[in-house]
C-alpha cells in the first residue's frame, strides 16, 4: 500500500502557533505541577517503538481510561530527556501543539558491560499540531556531533560520532537514562529540536514484540546476507554461538521481495548495513520500514482492540523497553492521538539517502537535512515535504 502523504496531494496546512508562556516545562524529573505536553498514547503503543504508530485511535481501543491505565501500568518510565524537553514557550503546556519524540534503539547483549552501549538507531518522530500524521526521520549513527559535557558521568564533552553520546551518558552509573539524556541534548544542540518524550528499546525487545504480533510483512529491495547470524542444523543462531557448536554453518540470507518475517529474521534484517546498496542509509530505511510494518500489523490484527492482545504486546516488550512521558498518564494521550494511524506514517530520508562527508573524513547533516529539522521545530514539516518530495523514502 502506498504511503499516504497529504503533503504531496494538497497544499500544506497552516502550522499551529501556540502561545509562548515563560518558564521551562521540564527540568530534571517532571513534577506533578509542571505543565508539559504529554505523550501517553505513544507511551503504550510505543511499546514497540513502532507501535508508536499503531496509534490507531483512542476510539478503537477497548475499555475506559482506567482499563487502559491498568494495561500500560507496567511500562518502565524514566526521565530520558533531562534539559532537552520542550519548554512552555515551545508549546509544552498541553496536547494541542506538535509532538516530537526521540526513539532510540540500543544493542545491549548479556556478555557486554551494562554501560558499554551505543545507540545504533536514532529516530525522531514528529506529529504535527493537526495530530493526523506522523513522520519518521533517522539520524545517521556516524554523524559527527559536538557532544555536550555531562557532569552526571564526568564526561567533559567532545566531537565524536553521534551514537557515542549514548555511551558517554551511560557510563559511570549514568545508565540508559543518562545515555538518552545526553543523546537528546546532543540532538537539540545540533538541530534545535526539543522533545516531548522519548523511548528506548533494546533490539532484543523487538524480537519479542514481533513474535507477539506473529510476523511482519517486510519487502527487502535486494538480497541481504547477514553478518550476525547463521543457520546450524536449520536453526538461526548468533555467529558467536554457532561457532561454539563446531557444526557446519549456513549463512542467513534475507531474499529480495515481500515476505512475512518472524521476529528474529525481521530484527536481523533491520540491523544489516554491510553489503547494502546505500550502506547505513539503506539500514535506516529498513529500520523505518520495520517500524511501519509493526504498526500496520498491530492495527490490522486486532491487537489495539483486544485488551488481552494489548497486554501480551506490552508484556513482550518487558524490561527491554523504557519510556518517558514526563509523568503524564498514558490514557490521556490515547484520545489526543486518535487521528494518527500506521498508514499515515511517512518515512523521510536524511542527506538525500546517501553519505554526506564534511571534508574532514567524517559524516555531517546536509543543509537540506538541517532545513528539514528546522521545519520540524517550526511545525512546518508538511510544507517542507511538499516542496522537497525527494526526501520521502520509497520503502513500503
Residue pairs with C-beta under 8 A, 6 or more apart in sequence:
1 343
1 396
2 396
3 343
3 345
3 346
3 347
3 392
3 396
4 343
4 344
4 346
5 346
5 385
5 392
6 133
6 382
7 133
7 346
7 381
7 382
7 383
7 385
7 386
8 385
8 386
8 389
8 392
11 386
12 380
12 382
12 383
12 386
13 128
13 130
13 382
15 98
15 128
15 129
15 378
15 379
15 380
15 383
16 96
16 97
16 98
16 128
16 129
16 130
16 379
18 91
18 93
18 94
18 96
18 97
18 129
20 88
20 89
20 90
21 88
21 89
21 93
22 88
22 89
23 87
23 88
23 89
24 85
24 87
24 88
25 34
25 35
25 36
25 37
25 85
25 86
25 87
25 88
25 90
25 92
25 93
25 326
26 34
26 36
26 81
26 83
26 85
26 86
26 87
26 92
26 326
27 83
27 85
28 79
28 82
29 79
29 327
30 36
30 79
30 85
30 326
30 327
30 328
31 327
32 327
34 326
34 327
35 88
35 92
35 93
35 94
36 85
36 86
36 88
36 92
36 93
36 196
36 326
36 328
37 86
37 91
37 92
37 93
37 94
37 95
37 97
37 99
37 196
37 326
38 95
38 196
38 197
38 325
38 326
38 328
38 329
38 332
38 333
38 336
39 99
39 101
39 196
39 197
39 325
39 326
39 328
39 333
40 325
40 328
40 329
40 330
40 331
40 332
40 333
40 334
41 55
41 58
41 330
41 333
41 334
41 335
41 336
41 337
42 52
42 55
42 99
42 101
42 125
42 197
42 199
42 325
42 333
42 337
43 72
43 75
43 77
43 197
43 323
43 325
43 330
43 333
44 51
44 68
44 71
44 72
44 75
44 310
44 314
44 330
44 334
45 51
45 52
45 53
45 54
45 55
45 56
45 295
45 298
45 304
46 52
46 101
46 103
46 199
46 323
47 75
47 209
47 313
47 314
47 316
47 317
47 321
48 54
48 201
48 205
48 206
48 209
48 291
48 294
48 298
48 313
48 317
48 321
49 103
49 105
49 199
49 201
49 206
49 291
49 294
49 321
50 290
50 291
50 292
50 293
50 294
50 295
51 209
51 294
51 295
51 298
51 313
52 101
52 103
52 125
52 134
52 199
52 291
52 295
53 125
53 134
53 291
53 292
53 295
53 340
53 341
53 342
53 345
54 294
54 295
54 298
54 299
54 303
54 304
54 342
55 134
55 295
55 337
55 338
55 340
55 341
55 342
56 298
56 299
56 304
56 305
56 338
56 341
56 342
57 304
57 337
57 338
57 339
57 341
58 334
58 335
58 336
58 337
58 338
59 335
59 338
60 304
60 305
60 338
61 68
61 304
61 305
61 310
61 334
62 305
62 306
62 307
62 310
63 71
63 307
65 329
65 331
65 332
65 334
66 331
67 307
68 330
68 331
68 334
69 329
69 330
69 331
71 307
71 310
71 311
71 314
72 314
72 330
72 331
74 314
74 315
75 314
75 317
75 321
75 323
75 330
76 319
76 321
76 322
76 323
77 322
77 323
77 324
77 325
77 327
78 176
78 177
78 180
78 322
78 323
78 324
79 177
79 181
79 324
80 102
80 176
80 177
80 180
80 181
80 184
80 197
80 198
80 199
80 200
80 322
80 323
80 324
81 102
81 180
81 181
81 184
81 195
81 197
81 198
81 324
81 326
82 181
82 182
82 184
82 185
83 181
83 185
84 102
84 181
84 184
84 185
84 187
84 188
84 194
84 195
85 92
85 184
85 194
85 195
85 196
85 326
86 92
86 100
86 194
86 195
86 196
87 194
90 194
91 97
91 98
92 194
92 196
95 332
95 333
95 336
96 129
97 129
97 379
98 126
98 127
98 128
98 129
98 376
98 379
99 126
99 127
99 131
99 196
99 197
100 124
100 125
100 126
100 127
100 193
100 194
100 195
100 196
100 376
101 124
101 125
101 127
101 195
101 196
101 197
101 198
101 199
102 122
102 123
102 124
102 125
102 180
102 183
102 184
102 187
102 195
102 197
102 198
102 199
103 121
103 122
103 123
103 124
103 125
103 198
103 199
103 201
104 119
104 121
104 122
104 123
104 166
104 179
104 180
104 183
104 198
104 199
104 200
104 201
105 119
105 120
105 121
105 122
105 123
105 200
105 201
105 202
105 203
105 206
105 287
106 117
106 118
106 119
106 120
106 121
106 166
106 176
106 179
106 200
106 201
106 202
106 203
107 117
107 118
107 120
107 202
107 203
107 271
108 114
108 117
108 202
108 203
108 204
109 204
114 170
114 175
115 167
115 170
115 171
115 172
115 173
115 174
115 175
116 167
116 171
117 166
117 167
117 170
117 176
117 179
118 141
118 163
118 164
118 166
118 167
119 141
119 163
119 165
119 166
119 179
119 183
120 141
120 163
120 203
120 271
121 138
121 141
121 203
121 287
122 138
122 139
122 141
122 162
122 163
122 183
122 187
123 136
123 137
123 138
123 139
123 287
123 288
123 291
124 136
124 137
124 138
124 139
124 187
124 193
124 373
124 376
125 134
125 135
125 136
126 134
126 135
126 137
126 376
126 381
127 133
127 134
127 135
127 337
127 340
128 379
128 381
128 382
129 379
130 339
131 336
131 337
131 339
131 340
132 339
132 340
132 344
133 340
133 344
133 346
133 382
134 340
134 344
134 345
134 346
135 345
135 346
135 347
135 348
135 376
135 381
135 385
136 288
136 291
136 292
136 345
136 346
136 347
136 348
137 348
137 350
137 372
137 373
137 376
138 284
138 285
138 287
138 288
138 350
139 162
139 187
139 350
139 365
140 162
140 280
140 281
140 284
140 350
140 351
140 363
141 161
141 162
141 163
141 280
142 161
142 162
142 163
142 280
142 362
142 363
143 161
143 162
143 363
143 364
143 365
144 159
144 160
144 161
144 162
144 358
144 360
144 362
144 363
144 364
145 159
145 160
145 161
145 162
145 165
145 186
145 190
146 157
146 158
146 159
146 186
146 189
146 190
147 155
147 157
147 158
147 159
147 160
147 162
147 164
147 165
147 168
147 182
147 186
148 157
148 182
148 185
148 186
148 189
149 155
149 156
149 157
150 157
150 168
150 169
150 174
150 178
150 181
150 182
150 185
152 169
152 174
152 178
152 181
153 168
153 169
153 170
153 171
153 172
153 173
153 174
153 178
153 182
154 171
154 172
155 168
155 169
155 171
155 182
160 168
161 362
162 183
162 186
162 187
162 190
165 179
165 182
165 183
165 185
165 186
166 179
166 180
166 182
166 183
167 179
168 179
168 182
169 178
169 179
169 180
169 181
169 182
169 183
170 176
170 178
170 179
171 178
174 181
174 182
176 200
176 322
177 322
179 200
180 198
180 200
180 322
180 324
184 195
184 198
187 193
188 194
188 195
190 365
191 365
191 370
191 373
191 374
191 376
191 377
192 373
192 374
192 377
193 373
193 376
193 377
194 377
196 326
197 323
197 324
197 325
197 326
198 323
198 324
199 321
199 322
199 323
199 324
200 321
200 322
201 317
201 320
201 321
201 322
202 320
202 321
203 267
203 271
204 267
204 320
205 316
205 317
205 318
205 320
205 321
206 263
206 266
206 267
206 270
206 290
207 263
207 264
207 266
207 267
208 263
208 316
208 317
208 318
208 320
209 263
209 294
209 313
209 316
209 317
210 216
210 261
210 262
210 263
210 266
210 267
210 294
211 262
211 263
211 316
212 309
212 312
212 313
212 315
212 316
213 294
213 297
213 298
213 301
213 303
213 313
214 297
214 301
215 260
215 261
215 262
215 263
215 266
215 297
216 260
216 261
216 266
216 290
216 293
216 294
216 296
216 297
217 258
217 259
217 260
217 261
217 293
217 296
217 297
218 258
218 259
218 260
218 261
218 266
218 269
218 289
218 290
218 293
219 257
219 258
219 259
219 289
219 395
219 396
220 254
220 255
220 256
220 257
220 259
220 269
220 286
221 256
221 277
221 282
221 395
222 256
222 276
222 277
223 253
223 254
223 255
223 256
224 253
224 254
224 269
224 272
224 275
224 276
225 251
225 252
225 253
225 254
225 272
225 275
226 251
226 252
226 253
226 254
226 268
226 269
226 272
227 239
227 272
227 274
227 275
228 238
228 239
228 268
228 271
228 272
229 236
229 237
229 238
229 239
229 242
229 252
229 264
229 268
230 236
230 237
230 239
230 242
230 249
230 250
230 251
230 252
231 237
231 249
231 250
231 251
231 252
232 242
232 245
232 247
232 248
232 249
232 250
233 247
236 252
236 264
236 265
236 268
237 245
239 249
242 249
243 249
252 265
252 268
254 261
254 265
254 268
254 269
254 272
261 269
266 290
266 293
267 290
269 286
269 290
270 283
270 286
270 287
270 289
270 290
271 283
272 283
272 286
273 279
273 280
273 282
273 283
276 282
276 283
276 286
278 285
278 353
278 354
279 355
280 355
281 349
281 350
281 351
281 353
281 354
281 355
284 349
284 350
285 347
285 349
285 353
285 393
285 395
286 395
288 347
288 393
288 395
289 347
289 393
289 395
289 396
291 345
292 342
292 345
292 347
295 342
295 345
296 342
296 343
297 303
298 304
298 313
298 342
299 341
299 342
299 343
301 309
302 309
303 309
303 310
303 313
304 310
325 333
346 385
346 392
347 392
347 393
347 395
348 372
348 385
348 391
348 392
348 393
349 390
349 391
349 392
349 393
350 365
350 366
350 369
350 372
351 363
351 365
351 366
351 368
351 369
352 366
352 368
352 390
352 391
353 393
355 363
356 363
356 364
356 365
356 366
356 369
357 363
357 364
358 364
365 373
368 388
368 391
371 384
372 381
372 384
372 388
372 391
375 381
375 383
375 384
384 391
385 391
385 392
